[in-house]
């Protein structure tokens, strides 16, 4: 088997390979299938290769001009008027903002009935944004579970 020696890297003939050369951050490629038995080498900057090649081969989305926007504008307006930290909520649960049906007003009324202040409600939604997707029945069931652990409603809210 013939080999070509480049400094400390040895390239064997008959093998397809992709080797990163540390000095100079260069790539050497060889492909016997495309170029026969001749040794074909090309040097590219790794930066150029990574910027020009997309690894998402089948990640094509078709956008329609009439399609719904990704954000639920009414939800964002409601949460902002309630004083919710949108950035924190988006970091914790980004999928909540893509839902078209949410129960933020029901959650607000539920927590107000349990003695929570508006600031506490905003803090709860900022930290646990998925709570706005719960139905009032589901909120009641979860509240009952917490009441078995904690003695008063104010302890749960605060």
Buried (B, 14 or more C-beta within 10 A) or exposed (E): EEEEEEEEEEBEEEEEEEEEBEEEEBBBBBEBEEEEEEEEEEEBEEEEEEEEEEEEEEEEEEEEEEEEEEEBEEBBEBBEEBEBBBEBBBEBBEEBBEEEEBBBEBBBBBBBEBEBEEEBBBBBBBEBBEBBBBEEEEBEEEBEEEEEEEEEBEEBBE
